[in-house]
Amino acid sequence: MTESQQEEKVIQLIDLHHFIECFDSTIKILSYIHHPINIIKHNGSTKGILFYDRNHCTLPDCNASEEFKKRNGLSELWFVFVEEEAVTDTAHHLDCIIENGLDIFYDKIFLFNFFQSVIQSFTVISQNND
């Protein structure tokens, strides 16, 4: 692993642990080293969590995430935007979700304010213009 990959893994692990503390401390971590998607056990189901910090990484390939979900028998995939600053306007996040079809590939999408320890769930409603 390169130095930058190691740094990204450390950040990912810190995000994962803090997210679990804030969301549900009963979540068990099953795997986090070998892939950007972390595998967890939550409410008896195996799920994957992908953390995205637009300041430190590029948007992941959704098709690769879907393939990872199938290959590892995950019941759900969660996508988590990680922010260090307080977010009052989530329009950028919603645009990113819609433009990249994140709501198609990920079962749950969250905004995680790391330093405020606040998790917000996104619900995206598709609009049909007839």
C-alpha positions as a Python dict, from the first residue, in 0.01 Angstrom:
ca = {
    (1, 'M'): (0, 0, 0),
    (2, 'T'): (126, 347, -82),
    (3, 'E'): (154, 611, 186),
    (4, 'S'): (-156, 793, 57),
    (5, 'Q'): (-355, 466, 48),
    (6, 'Q'): (-250, 395, 406),
    (7, 'E'): (-358, 744, 509),
    (8, 'E'): (-695, 698, 336),
    (9, 'K'): (-745, 364, 518),
    (10, 'V'): (-670, 524, 856),
    (11, 'I'): (-921, 803, 785),
    (12, 'Q'): (-1176, 544, 671),
    (13, 'L'): (-1129, 343, 992),
    (14, 'I'): (-1167, 654, 1209),
    (15, 'D'): (-1483, 751, 1017),
    (16, 'L'): (-1620, 398, 1057),
    (17, 'H'): (-1562, 381, 1433),
    (18, 'H'): (-1706, 725, 1498),
    (19, 'F'): (-2006, 660, 1271),
    (20, 'I'): (-2082, 340, 1466),
    (21, 'E'): (-2053, 527, 1798),
    (22, 'C'): (-2304, 785, 1675),
    (23, 'F'): (-2542, 559, 1480),
    (24, 'D'): (-2564, 229, 1669),
    (25, 'S'): (-2292, 103, 1901),
    (26, 'T'): (-2414, -258, 1860),
    (27, 'I'): (-2283, -269, 1499),
    (28, 'K'): (-2000, -520, 1459),
    (29, 'I'): (-1719, -455, 1210),
    (30, 'L'): (-1645, -763, 999),
    (31, 'S'): (-1399, -626, 740),
    (32, 'Y'): (-1246, -289, 660),
    (33, 'I'): (-893, -344, 531),
    (34, 'H'): (-923, -490, 182),
    (35, 'H'): (-1180, -265, 15),
    (36, 'P'): (-1320, 89, 42),
    (37, 'I'): (-1653, -66, 140),
    (38, 'N'): (-1654, -167, 505),
    (39, 'I'): (-1848, -482, 591),
    (40, 'I'): (-2055, -472, 910),
    (41, 'K'): (-2315, -678, 1092),
    (42, 'H'): (-2622, -469, 1183),
    (43, 'N'): (-2951, -606, 1316),
    (44, 'G'): (-2850, -958, 1211),
    (45, 'S'): (-2772, -862, 850),
    (46, 'T'): (-2441, -818, 674),
    (47, 'K'): (-2417, -471, 519),
    (48, 'G'): (-2159, -255, 349),
    (49, 'I'): (-2074, 107, 430),
    (50, 'L'): (-1883, 335, 197),
    (51, 'F'): (-1757, 668, 332),
    (52, 'Y'): (-1713, 957, 91),
    (53, 'D'): (-1527, 1274, 182),
    (54, 'R'): (-1516, 1493, -128),
    (55, 'N'): (-1209, 1670, 12),
    (56, 'H'): (-1004, 1350, 31),
    (57, 'C'): (-1132, 1102, -229),
    (58, 'T'): (-1303, 1062, -562),
    (59, 'L'): (-1658, 941, -606),
    (60, 'P'): (-1661, 560, -621),
    (61, 'D'): (-1781, 355, -917),
    (62, 'C'): (-2140, 259, -835),
    (63, 'N'): (-2128, -51, -1059),
    (64, 'A'): (-1822, -176, -871),
    (65, 'S'): (-2008, -119, -542),
    (66, 'E'): (-2305, -318, -670),
    (67, 'E'): (-2073, -602, -776),
    (68, 'F'): (-1906, -594, -431),
    (69, 'K'): (-2251, -618, -269),
    (70, 'K'): (-2342, -927, -473),
    (71, 'R'): (-2002, -1097, -437),
    (72, 'N'): (-2006, -1056, -57),
    (73, 'G'): (-2373, -1138, -4),
    (74, 'L'): (-2455, -802, 153),
    (75, 'S'): (-2819, -724, 226),
    (76, 'E'): (-2765, -347, 196),
    (77, 'L'): (-2513, -87, 89),
    (78, 'W'): (-2491, 244, 272),
    (79, 'F'): (-2329, 556, 131),
    (80, 'V'): (-2207, 812, 384),
    (81, 'F'): (-2102, 1168, 298),
    (82, 'V'): (-1848, 1271, 562),
    (83, 'E'): (-1824, 1641, 641),
    (84, 'E'): (-1596, 1811, 889),
    (85, 'E'): (-1785, 2142, 892),
    (86, 'A'): (-2148, 2199, 985),
    (87, 'V'): (-2373, 2168, 680),
    (88, 'T'): (-2678, 2389, 662),
    (89, 'D'): (-2747, 2353, 289),
    (90, 'T'): (-2757, 1998, 155),
    (91, 'A'): (-2837, 2098, -206),
    (92, 'H'): (-2486, 1997, -318),
    (93, 'H'): (-2529, 1653, -162),
    (94, 'L'): (-2872, 1603, -318),
    (95, 'D'): (-2735, 1711, -658),
    (96, 'C'): (-2451, 1459, -621),
    (97, 'I'): (-2699, 1183, -529),
    (98, 'I'): (-2922, 1254, -827),
    (99, 'E'): (-2647, 1318, -1083),
    (100, 'N'): (-2463, 997, -994),
    (101, 'G'): (-2768, 777, -929),
    (102, 'L'): (-2647, 701, -577),
    (103, 'D'): (-3004, 637, -464),
    (104, 'I'): (-3027, 357, -722),
    (105, 'F'): (-2715, 173, -604),
    (106, 'Y'): (-2719, 245, -230),
    (107, 'D'): (-2998, 139, 4),
    (108, 'K'): (-2937, 420, 253),
    (109, 'I'): (-2756, 751, 216),
    (110, 'F'): (-2637, 955, 511),
    (111, 'L'): (-2467, 1285, 582),
    (112, 'F'): (-2227, 1244, 874),
    (113, 'N'): (-2092, 1555, 1039),
    (114, 'F'): (-1784, 1409, 1199),
    (115, 'F'): (-1700, 1674, 1459),
    (116, 'Q'): (-2057, 1745, 1563),
    (117, 'S'): (-2132, 1369, 1575),
    (118, 'V'): (-2455, 1422, 1381),
    (119, 'I'): (-2596, 1179, 1126),
    (120, 'Q'): (-2869, 1286, 885),
    (121, 'S'): (-3047, 1042, 655),
    (122, 'F'): (-3128, 1142, 298),
    (123, 'T'): (-3450, 1051, 125),
    (124, 'V'): (-3446, 1124, -245),
    (125, 'I'): (-3778, 1142, -421),
    (126, 'S'): (-3766, 1105, -796),
    (127, 'Q'): (-3969, 1361, -983),
    (128, 'N'): (-4156, 1267, -1300),
    (129, 'N'): (-4242, 1551, -1528),
    (130, 'D'): (-4534, 1433, -1741),
}
